[in-house]
Amino acid sequence: MRGGESLTHFSITDEFLTNTQAVSNGCDHSRWPECIKKILAISFRMPPLLSPRSIQIHRLLTHWVRRGCEVHVVCVNPSTVPRLHWDQELANLYPNLIHYHFVSFPNSPTNIWQKLRNIGSQIPDPYRRWAHQAESVALDLAKQIQFDLLLTFASPMSDHLTGLGLKKHLRCPWVAHFSDPWVDNPYNAYMNTILSRYVSARQERSVIAQADSAVFVSSETQDLVMRKYPNTWRTKTWVIPHYFDPDIYPKVNPLDVHSKMIFRHIGRFYQHRTPEPLFQALYQLKSEKPVVLEGVVFEMIGPSPPYLLHRLRAKYDLQDCVTIRSSVPYLESLKLMAESDVLMVMDAPVTDPNVFLPSKLVDYLGTGRPLMGITPLRGPSADLIRKSKGLVADPRNLSGIVDVIAAYIGEYRMDGLVRRKPGKAIMQAYKVDTVSEHFQELFLQLVEEDDRN
């Protein structure tokens, strides 16, 4: 999976289907390598905070600990950020094997002078002041424990700035993990001024330059970020996707739960990413072929602004076939996924190709249910859906979306969508134990290079 081995564009799905067996056969991964026994991780979000980052990182680090690694995480004290969503069940999902070191979120400035001095600490995001304090806690911890590896997870991107400060003092390799692009992210609401874009660009460059390795979750993100930098820097980047844990899904059959056909989207809508292309297609179907939608329900579940979904549903007169629910706890979301007939992903056409691989899509994959994408035809989401036997339509192609919806409904009524269920090979490639082996391969290489130097 080494990014620098080839400058060609590749599908992340093809890459992992090709390399999974090779990596697995390379060495015995039943136990964690002795040369990487202690890891220091920086992640602002960890359970009980409910977010894709906290879910993914908690899952991965717990898997490593179970295999014999000692993991210490510097994260925010959740009680000091009450505006963020909690999910206590998420915190109790796995045995408490990780060593947590909580850092309180600093109080907000109260007067005008403090606010003026605080402007610089809002770049790259509002978590920069917390990152300063996290760095101090991590340095004190490093005086007591000799770590073999430093890992920083973003977003928020301030986590990487903590790593940048720690790199000056720690004598171990540093891996910076990017779930999304930084300065190239069209959804990044913090990149809204000339100053923030300029400073963030310098910060990103410093992180990429100083980190021993940078990990991206798609080759498209890797290409987008690294096109700004010397080709030699690309040799230290890796593409390792999101992952799911097959042991935490409920065993259910949608036909045993409900009599109607259920399409579900579980997750947040925001900015350019809205369900309007889907609603437009449903409106057309309802107007031209209403019989197609009989006994079919489309559910939108997640913490999206209620006015957005309700306004769009009313605009297209879809109250009879679209339901809206607010956010649910993570384990309940897995149950709802498993009880669905079709699971939907929707992306906006803000980059070409699309660079985003949402962790939600990989959670969907873990259910073994049919996948459907309203997403640009080039990109990791579309690649994964097609490799999982699902159908994809571009969000700008209304007739294409109509055709995909009609195809799923027709196949459901004919054979229950048996042909659309993901195969064993693609599911195995995204299991946490498989993906963990790629991380282990990277870590071993970094430690060996560090020993030689």
Residue pairs with C-beta under 8 A, 6 or more apart in sequence:
1 15
1 16
1 19
1 238
1 239
1 240
1 438
1 441
1 442
2 235
2 238
3 216
3 219
3 222
3 226
3 234
3 235
3 236
3 237
3 238
3 239
4 234
4 235
4 236
4 237
5 235
7 231
7 234
9 219
9 220
9 223
10 219
11 219
11 380
11 383
11 387
12 217
12 218
12 219
12 239
12 241
12 357
12 380
12 383
12 384
13 380
13 383
13 384
13 387
13 426
13 429
14 383
14 387
15 219
15 239
16 241
16 429
16 430
16 434
16 438
17 387
17 425
17 426
17 429
19 438
20 428
20 429
20 434
20 437
23 437
23 438
23 441
24 434
24 437
26 441
29 67
29 433
29 436
29 437
29 440
30 67
31 67
31 68
32 64
32 67
32 68
32 69
32 440
33 440
33 443
33 444
33 447
35 148
35 444
35 447
36 69
36 148
36 149
36 440
36 443
36 444
36 447
37 68
37 69
37 70
37 148
38 69
38 70
38 71
38 72
38 145
38 146
38 147
38 148
38 149
39 61
39 64
39 69
39 70
39 71
39 72
39 147
39 148
39 149
39 150
39 151
40 72
40 74
40 138
40 141
40 142
40 145
40 147
40 149
40 150
40 151
40 166
40 170
41 57
41 61
41 71
41 72
41 73
41 74
41 150
41 151
41 152
41 153
42 73
42 74
42 75
42 134
42 138
42 150
42 151
42 152
42 153
42 159
42 162
42 163
42 166
43 53
43 54
43 57
43 73
43 74
43 75
43 152
43 153
43 159
44 53
44 75
44 76
44 127
44 130
44 131
44 134
44 156
44 158
44 159
45 51
45 53
45 54
45 57
45 75
45 76
45 84
45 156
46 54
46 57
46 58
46 73
46 75
46 76
46 100
47 54
47 55
47 58
47 87
47 90
47 91
47 93
48 78
48 86
48 87
48 88
48 90
48 91
49 76
49 78
49 81
49 84
49 85
49 86
49 87
50 84
50 85
50 86
50 87
50 90
50 327
50 329
50 330
51 84
51 85
52 179
52 358
52 359
52 360
53 153
53 155
53 179
54 90
55 90
55 330
55 359
56 179
56 242
56 243
56 359
57 73
57 153
58 90
58 93
58 94
58 98
59 94
59 243
59 245
59 432
60 243
60 432
60 435
60 436
60 439
61 71
61 73
61 98
62 94
62 95
62 97
62 98
63 245
63 432
63 433
63 436
64 71
64 436
65 71
65 97
65 98
66 97
67 436
70 99
71 97
71 98
71 99
72 98
72 99
72 101
72 141
72 145
72 147
73 98
73 99
73 100
73 101
74 101
74 103
74 134
74 137
74 138
74 141
74 162
75 100
75 101
75 102
75 103
76 102
76 103
76 104
76 105
76 130
77 102
77 103
77 104
77 105
78 84
78 86
78 102
80 104
80 105
81 105
85 303
85 327
87 329
87 330
89 329
89 330
89 331
90 329
90 330
90 331
93 248
93 330
93 331
101 137
101 138
101 141
103 130
103 133
103 134
103 137
104 133
105 127
105 130
106 129
106 130
106 133
109 115
109 117
109 118
118 129
120 199
121 128
121 129
121 132
122 128
122 190
122 196
123 190
123 195
123 196
123 199
123 200
123 203
124 156
124 157
124 158
124 161
124 182
124 190
124 191
124 196
124 199
124 200
124 203
124 204
125 155
125 156
125 157
125 158
125 190
126 190
127 156
127 158
127 159
128 158
128 161
130 158
131 158
131 159
131 161
131 162
132 162
134 159
134 162
135 162
135 165
135 166
138 162
138 166
139 166
139 169
142 166
142 169
142 170
147 170
147 172
148 172
148 447
149 172
149 173
149 174
149 175
149 443
149 446
149 447
150 163
150 166
150 167
150 170
150 172
150 173
150 174
150 175
151 174
151 175
151 177
152 159
152 160
152 162
152 163
152 174
152 175
152 176
152 177
153 159
153 177
153 179
154 160
154 176
154 177
154 178
154 179
154 180
154 182
155 179
155 180
157 182
157 200
157 203
157 204
160 176
160 203
160 207
160 211
161 203
161 207
163 174
163 176
163 207
163 211
164 203
164 206
164 207
164 210
166 174
167 174
167 210
167 211
172 450
173 212
173 213
173 443
173 446
173 447
173 449
173 450
174 210
174 211
174 212
174 213
175 211
175 212
175 213
175 214
175 215
175 442
175 443
175 446
176 207
176 208
176 211
176 213
176 214
176 215
177 214
177 215
178 214
178 215
178 216
178 217
178 221
178 225
179 217
179 242
179 359
180 187
180 188
180 221
180 356
181 188
181 221
181 224
181 225
181 355
182 188
182 200
182 203
182 204
182 225
183 191
183 197
183 200
183 201
183 204
184 224
184 225
184 355
185 191
186 272
186 350
186 351
187 270
187 271
187 272
187 273
187 350
189 271
190 196
190 200
191 197
191 200
204 225
205 228
205 229
207 214
208 214
208 225
208 226
208 229
208 233
209 229
209 233
211 236
212 236
212 446
212 449
212 450
213 236
213 237
213 238
213 442
213 446
214 225
214 236
214 237
214 238
215 237
215 238
215 239
215 240
215 439
215 442
216 222
216 225
216 237
216 238
216 239
216 240
217 239
217 240
217 241
217 242
217 357
217 380
218 239
218 241
218 355
218 356
218 357
218 379
218 380
219 239
219 380
220 351
220 353
220 354
220 355
220 379
220 380
221 355
221 356
221 357
222 234
222 237
222 239
223 355
224 351
224 355
226 233
226 234
226 237
238 438
238 442
240 435
240 438
240 439
240 442
241 357
241 362
241 380
241 430
241 435
242 357
242 358
242 359
242 361
242 362
242 430
242 435
243 362
243 430
243 431
243 432
243 434
243 435
243 436
244 362
244 363
244 365
244 366
244 430
244 431
244 432
245 366
245 431
245 432
246 366
246 427
246 431
248 331
248 334
249 334
249 337
249 338
249 366
249 367
250 334
250 335
250 338
251 338
252 335
252 338
252 339
254 262
254 338
254 339
254 340
254 341
254 369
255 416
257 339
258 339
259 295
260 295
260 296
260 297
261 295
261 296
261 297
261 341
261 342
261 409
261 412
261 413
262 297
262 299
262 339
262 340
262 341
262 342
263 296
263 297
263 298
263 299
263 340
263 341
263 342
263 343
263 344
263 372
263 405
263 408
264 298
264 299
264 301
264 336
264 337
264 340
264 342
264 343
264 344
265 275
265 278
265 298
265 299
265 300
265 301
265 302
265 343
265 344
265 345
265 346
266 301
266 302
266 328
266 333
266 336
266 337
266 343
266 360
267 301
267 302
267 358
267 360
268 302
268 303
268 304
269 275
269 300
269 302
269 304
269 305
269 308
269 309
269 346
270 304
270 305
271 348
272 348
272 350
273 346
273 347
273 348
274 308
274 312
274 346
274 348
275 300
275 309
275 312
275 346
276 312
277 346
277 374
277 395
277 396
277 398
277 401
278 298
278 344
278 346
278 374
278 401
279 312
279 313
279 315
279 316
279 318
279 322
280 316
280 398
280 401
281 398
281 401
281 402
281 405
282 293
282 298
282 316
282 318
282 321
282 322
282 405
283 316
283 317
283 318
284 398
284 402
285 292
285 293
285 402
285 405
285 406
286 293
286 317
286 318
286 321
289 406
292 405
292 406
292 409
293 321
293 409
296 321
296 409
297 321
297 322
297 323
298 318
298 321
298 322
298 323
298 344
299 322
299 323
299 324
299 325
299 336
300 309
300 322
300 323
300 324
300 325
301 325
301 326
301 327
301 328
301 333
301 336
302 325
302 326
302 327
303 326
303 327
306 324
306 326
309 324
310 324
313 319
313 322
313 324
328 336
333 363
334 363
334 366
334 367
337 343
337 363
337 364
337 367
337 369
338 367
338 369
340 367
340 369
341 369
341 370
341 412
341 417
342 369
342 370
342 371
342 372
342 408
342 412
342 417
342 420
343 364
343 367
343 369
343 370
343 371
343 372
344 372
344 373
344 374
345 358
345 360
345 361
345 364
345 371
345 372
345 373
345 374
345 375
345 381
345 385
346 373
346 374
346 375
346 395
347 354
347 356
347 358
347 373
347 374
347 375
347 376
347 379
347 381
347 395
348 395
349 376
349 394
349 395
349 396
351 376
351 379
352 376
352 378
353 376
353 378
353 379
354 375
354 376
354 378
354 379
354 380
354 381
354 382
355 379
355 380
356 379
356 380
356 381
357 380
357 381
357 384
358 381
361 371
361 381
361 384
361 385
362 384
362 430
364 371
365 371
365 384
365 388
365 422
365 426
365 427
365 430
366 427
366 430
366 431
368 421
368 422
368 427
369 421
370 389
370 390
370 408
370 417
370 420
370 421
370 422
371 384
371 385
371 388
371 390
371 420
371 422
372 385
372 390
372 391
372 392
372 404
372 408
373 381
373 382
373 385
373 390
373 391
373 392
373 393
374 392
374 393
374 394
374 395
374 401
374 404
375 381
375 382
375 385
375 392
375 394
375 395
376 382
376 394
376 395
377 392
377 394
382 392
384 426
385 391
385 392
386 392
387 426
388 422
388 423
388 426
389 419
389 420
389 421
389 422
389 423
390 420
390 422
391 404
391 407
391 408
391 420
392 404
393 400
393 401
393 403
393 404
394 400
395 401
408 417
408 420
411 417
411 419
411 420
428 434
